[in-house]
Amino acid sequence: MDVIGHRGAASLAPENSAAAIEAAIACGAEGVEIDVRRSSDGILVLSHDNDVVRFGGTGRVDENRFALLESFGVIRLDRAFESVPAEKLLVLEVKGHPWEAGYDPAEPVANALAETLNAAGSRRVVVSSFNPLALKVVRERAPGVGTAVLTSVAFDLASNLAAAVDGGHDECHVPADLLEEDFVARAHAEGRRVVAWTVDDPDRLRTFATWDVDGVICDDPCAAVAALRR
């Protein structure tokens, strides 16, 4: 079962930072999950939220140039590529959803990400999103890249699997609180991998391993790796 650091390793360093990404890789995680947005000058950056209030600024990520975002500690996606070896896994969550302020239906983040991944060469990447339109763009524009349907606790497991099958996506990324053993079996029967988020309880990690869950996204990947070795 792959241990994947959530937002790099959100319990160990500032989320979506180079330090968080490097901490996860250093302790033996199989990879990291990070959030991708786009600055006003077209740079793909790592940020979970679209507003920059949490960084001490004003406005949205997509309204600010990268030079200003960088001063807040926001890093470029390129920096993540440098920190994660090509054989390790990068789960890239495309942000920019229809329910967000300033949403652009042209899907600029997904389009820019597809272009970037096509030029990035061989590496392990899965693109995930709550937004089916973003996933459709990636499937069409970067067909060699894995894609994953991401759903929240507001949706049931059956809808996640149906969306993965109907959309031709490779993975089901589901909340740990909803996950059931029979769902894992059903997803595998349909040829889909199952990744649970966010999982840090040692007993739950070990239970998921017995269910043949393919991956777990963890705030503290170092503790997760240690728990699964016991």
N, C-alpha and C positions, 0 to 999 in steps of 0.2 A: 504494500500500500504506500503510495507516494505521500510524503509529507511536504506540504507547500506553504510557505510563509505568507500570511495575510498582510497585504499592503507592505510587502517586504518582510517585516517581522514587527508588527505594531506594538508588541509588548516590550520589545528590546531597544527600540530606537524610534525617532519620529517616523510616522507612517509615510510610505512612498519616498523615503529618503535613500540616498546611496548607503548610508550607515545601516539602515534596516535591511536592505537587500544583501549587503555583504555579510551581515551577522547571520542571516538565514543560511547562506551558502556555506559559511565557515563551519557551522555546527552540523552539517550533513544533510540539510533539507534537500529534497529532490529538485526543488525549484521555488519560485516565488510568484505570487499574484499581485499585480499592481494596477492602478487606475489611470487611464489615459484620457487626456483632454487636449485641447488645442488653443494656443494663445492667439491673440488678435493678429499677430504677424505670422501665423501659420506654423508655429513650432509645436510639435507634439510633446506634451509635458505630463508629469505625474501629479495628479491631484484627485482626491476622492470627491470633494465638494466643488461646485462651480463658483461659489463666492469666495472672496479672499479675506473675509473678515477674520477667520481663524489665524491668518498670517499677519494681521495688523493692518491690512489695507482696506480698500473700498471697491465695490463693483464685483464683476465676475471675472473668472479666469479668461474667458473668451473675449473680454473687453480690454485686457491688459497685454502689453507687449512682453516678450519673454525677459527682456532685461530687467523689468520691474519685478516680475514673478521670481526671477532668480535671486533678487535681493531679499525676498521673503523666505528663501530656502527651497523653492520649487526647482526640480531638476528636469532636464530633458530626457525623453525616452532613450536617446542615444547613450546616455550615461548608464542606464540600466543594461543596455546591450553590452557595455564594457564590463559591468560588474558580474554578469551572469555568464559562465562558460557556455559555449554553444551546445554542449551535450546535456546541460541542465534545462529544466522546463521553465518557460516564461508563460504565465497565464495573464493575458492582457485584457482587462475589462474595459470595454468601450463605454465611455460616459457621453452624456448629451442625449437626454431622453425627451420624448414628446411632452411630458408633463413639467419640464423645467422651463424657467424663464429664459427667453432668448433662443429656444430650440430652433435649429435650422433643419427643415425637412430634406435639404440636399445632403444631409449626413456628411459634413466636412471632416469630422473626426474619423469615421469609418473609412472614407475614401482616402484620406491621407495615410491612415494606418495600413491599408491594403497596399498602397504604392510603396510605402516604406518597407513592408515585409517582403514584397516582391524583389526589392533591391538588396535585402539583407543577407542573402545567401542561405546556406543550410543551417538551420538551428531548430530546436524544439519549441514550438509556439502553439498555444491554443488561445483563440480570441473568444471571450465570453461577453455576454451583455443581457440586460433585461429587455433590451430594445430589439425586436425581431427585424426591424428595418436595417439596423446597423449590421446585424449578422448576415442579412441577405446581401448587402454590399460586399462584405468580406468574402462570402462564398463565391460571388460572381467575379470579383476583381482579383482575388488571390486564392484560386481554387485549391492550391496545394497546402493551405493553412487550415489546421483544425479549428472547429468552431463549437461553442458550447452554449446551450440554453440555460440562462440563469434565472431562477425564480425566487420569489420571497415567500414568507409564510402565508401570504394572502392567497396563494395559489396551491392547488393540490398537486400531488406527485404525478397523477395520471395526465394532467395538462402539460406538465413539463416533458414527459416522455413523448406525448403526441406531437408537441411542437418540435422536438428533436427529430422525430421520424419524418414528419411532414416537411420540415425545412431542410432535411438532409444534413443535419448537424451531428457531430461525432460524440458529444458528451452531454450529460445531464448534471448541472451544478445546482444542488438543492440544499435547503436549510437542514442542518443536522437534527433540529428538533422535529422535523417531519419524516425523516428517513426511516424506512422500514425494510426489513430483510427481504421480503418478497418483491419489493420494488427493485432492489438491486438485481435479483434474478430475472425479473421481467425486462429490465433495461439491457442486461447482458444478452438475453435471448434475441433482442432487437439489434444487437451489435453496437450498443452504446456503452461508453464508460460512465461511471458514476463518481462524482466528486461531491463531498459534503462540506458545508461551511456553516459556521466557524466552530472548530472543534478543539478544545483544550483540556477537557476532562480526561484523565488517564484511562479510567474504566471505559468510557465511551469510545475512546480511540481503539482500545483493545477489542471491544465488541465489534466495532466496524471492521476491524481486520478479519475477524472470524466470519463476517458476512461477505467477504471478498469485495468490499468497497475499494475502488481503484485509487482514490486519493482523498486526502483531508486537508482543508485549508485552515491554518492555525495561527493565532496571534503570537504564540511562543513556539516556534518550530523546534527550538533546541530541546525544550522540555518534552515535546511530542516525540521526537526522535529517541530520547532517553527512555520514555515510557514504553515505547514499542520494542525496545531492546531487552526489557526485563522479562 
